[in-house]
Amino acid sequence: MLRMTKVVPDASHELRTPIAVIQGYANMLDRWGKTDEKILDESISAIRNEADHMSYLVEQLLFLARGDSGKTSLNRQNVQTGDLMQEIYEESLMIDEEHRYRLFGGESAEVSIDAGLMK
C-alpha cells in the first residue's frame, strides 16, 4: 500500500506547478489583461484548467489519506435518487456551462447511500 509519507512530498511537488501557472496568469492579467481581450481569455482558460487540475489532485490526496489512515467511513442517509440526480445535474451546470448535460426523468427510489461519495 502507498504510504502518505511518500505521497505528501510528491503531491506537494505536483501542486506547485499549477499554483505557479495560476500566479503567473494572474500577474499577466493584472498587467495587460484589463485591456487586451486575447490575454484575458487565455488567462481565464489557463486558470480554470489549472484549478481543475489542482482540484483533482486534492481529491486524490484526500482519498488516499482516508484509505491510508483507515478512516474511510460511509455517512449513509436515505436519499431519493431523483432528488440526488437533480442536485448533481444543477451543480454540474454551474461547474461547466459549456458541457452538454441531459437529465432524463424517471421513477425515483429511496436508497441508503453516502450522497457525498456518490456525487
Backbone torsions as a table, in degrees:
resi	resn	phi	psi	omega
1	MET	NA	140.6	178.8
2	LEU	-71.0	127.3	-176.9
3	ARG	-93.2	147.6	-179.0
4	MET	-63.9	-25.4	179.4
5	THR	-62.2	-29.2	176.3
6	LYS	-86.9	-35.1	-175.7
7	VAL	-69.5	-41.5	-175.2
8	VAL	-59.9	-50.3	177.7
9	PRO	-62.3	-39.1	178.4
10	ASP	-63.4	-44.3	-179.2
11	ALA	-66.1	-40.1	178.1
12	SER	-58.1	-44.7	177.9
13	HIS	-63.4	-45.1	-178.4
14	GLU	-64.1	-32.4	-179.3
15	LEU	-78.9	-23.0	-179.6
16	ARG	-62.9	-38.1	-177.3
17	THR	-64.2	-53.3	179.7
18	PRO	-63.6	-32.9	177.9
19	ILE	-64.6	-43.6	179.2
20	ALA	-63.3	-40.7	179.3
21	VAL	-64.2	-45.6	179.3
22	ILE	-61.1	-44.7	178.9
23	GLN	-62.1	-41.3	179.3
24	GLY	-62.6	-45.4	179.3
25	TYR	-69.5	-34.1	176.5
26	ALA	-63.8	-41.5	177.4
27	ASN	-65.5	-41.0	178.9
28	MET	-64.2	-40.6	176.7
29	LEU	-60.1	-43.5	-178.6
30	ASP	-62.4	-38.0	-177.8
31	ARG	-80.0	-49.2	-171.1
32	TRP	-123.9	-19.3	-171.8
33	GLY	-70.0	-17.2	-179.6
34	LYS	-69.5	-24.9	-177.0
35	THR	-118.0	-14.4	-177.4
36	ASP	-111.0	106.6	-175.8
37	GLU	-63.6	-32.4	178.8
38	LYS	-64.9	-45.3	178.2
39	ILE	-65.4	-39.4	178.6
40	LEU	-59.8	-50.3	-179.7
41	ASP	-63.2	-44.3	179.5
42	GLU	-61.9	-43.3	-178.0
43	SER	-66.8	-44.1	179.2
44	ILE	-61.4	-44.2	179.4
45	SER	-62.2	-45.6	-179.1
46	ALA	-65.3	-42.4	179.5
47	ILE	-63.4	-42.7	177.4
48	ARG	-60.7	-46.4	-179.3
49	ASN	-61.6	-44.1	-179.3
50	GLU	-69.3	-36.7	176.9
51	ALA	-64.9	-40.1	175.7
52	ASP	-61.6	-42.6	179.8
53	HIS	-63.5	-44.1	178.6
54	MET	-63.6	-41.0	178.9
55	SER	-60.6	-43.1	177.8
56	TYR	-61.2	-46.1	179.8
57	LEU	-61.1	-42.4	-179.6
58	VAL	-65.3	-42.5	177.9
59	GLU	-61.0	-41.2	178.3
60	GLN	-64.6	-40.7	177.4
61	LEU	-61.7	-46.1	179.9
62	LEU	-62.6	-41.1	178.4
63	PHE	-62.0	-46.4	178.8
64	LEU	-63.9	-40.7	-178.7
65	ALA	-64.6	-42.5	178.4
66	ARG	-63.8	-44.0	-179.8
67	GLY	-67.2	-39.6	-178.6
68	ASP	-66.6	-34.3	-177.6
69	SER	-89.8	-5.3	-178.4
70	GLY	73.5	18.3	-175.3
71	LYS	-101.6	12.1	176.4
72	THR	-69.1	117.2	-179.3
73	SER	-133.3	151.4	179.3
74	LEU	-95.5	137.2	175.0
75	ASN	-109.7	77.2	-175.1
76	ARG	-72.0	137.9	174.7
77	GLN	-142.4	153.8	173.5
78	ASN	-78.2	121.4	-174.3
79	VAL	-130.6	140.5	172.7
80	GLN	-81.6	123.9	-176.6
81	THR	-59.8	-37.0	179.4
82	GLY	-63.6	-41.9	178.9
83	ASP	-65.7	-42.9	179.8
84	LEU	-63.6	-44.4	179.9
85	MET	-64.1	-38.1	177.6
86	GLN	-63.4	-41.9	179.1
87	GLU	-64.5	-44.5	178.3
88	ILE	-62.4	-41.5	179.1
89	TYR	-60.8	-48.5	-177.9
90	GLU	-65.6	-40.1	178.2
91	GLU	-66.9	-37.8	178.8
92	SER	-63.5	-38.8	177.8
93	LEU	-62.4	-37.7	179.5
94	MET	-70.8	-34.6	-176.3
95	ILE	-73.9	-43.2	-175.3
96	ASP	-139.4	90.0	-177.0
97	GLU	-68.4	-22.7	-176.7
98	GLU	-84.8	-18.1	179.4
99	HIS	-76.4	145.2	179.8
100	ARG	-91.2	118.6	179.1
101	TYR	-115.4	143.7	174.3
102	ARG	-133.2	129.2	178.1
103	LEU	-114.5	120.4	-179.9
104	PHE	-99.5	131.8	178.7
105	GLY	-75.0	163.0	179.9
106	GLY	179.1	-173.2	179.3
107	GLU	-73.9	141.5	177.6
108	SER	-98.3	148.3	178.2
109	ALA	-130.0	153.3	175.5
110	GLU	-92.2	128.4	179.9
111	VAL	-131.2	155.1	176.9
112	SER	-102.4	103.8	-175.8
113	ILE	-142.3	169.7	168.4
114	ASP	-91.8	101.6	-174.3
115	ALA	-62.0	-35.5	179.0
116	GLY	-63.5	-43.8	177.4
117	LEU	-68.1	-36.3	179.1
118	MET	-63.7	-40.9	178.9
119	LYS	-65.0	NA	NA
